[in-house]
Amino acid sequence: MARIAGITLPKGKRIEIALSYLYGVGRPLSRTILENCKIDLDTKTDELTPEQEQKIRDAVAKFQVEGDLKRQIASNIKRLQDIGTYRGFRHRRRLPVRGQRTKTNARTKRGKRVTMGSGRLKESKT
C-alpha cells in the first residue's frame, strides 16, 4: 500500500494513474515524475518496491501538491479580494471569474433558476 504526500494510492492501478490521485498532479506531471525515477508507467501500485516508493516520494516532494498548493491558491484568491480587484469581487460573490456570460448559463454558480411567474397563484373568479 503506497502512501505518498499523505495520500494512500489505490491498489491494483497503474502507477501513472494512481499518482494523479494527488491534488496538483495530473497525467503529464505523473509521467514526468516516473520518467525521472526510471519507473515503468505500467507498473501497478502494489508491485512497487520500497526503493521505488521512496524515489517517487522524493520526486513528488519537489513539487507543490496537496495542502501546500491548496493553501497557496486560497491565499492568492484572498489577496485578490483584499486589494479589491474585479476578479476578487467575482470570487467573493461566487460568480464566474474568467469572463463567462451569466445572463444564460452559469447555473451551477448562480443556483436554481428563478422566474417571475414561478410560485404565483392565478386569480380565479368566484
PyMOL commands that set and color helices and strands:
alter all, ss='L'
color gray80, all
select helices_A, chain A and resi 15-21+27-37+45-47+50-61+66-82+86-92+107-110
alter helices_A, ss='H'
color red, helices_A
select strands_A, chain A and resi 3-4+7-8
alter strands_A, ss='S'
color yellow, strands_A
deselect
rebuild
show_as cartoon
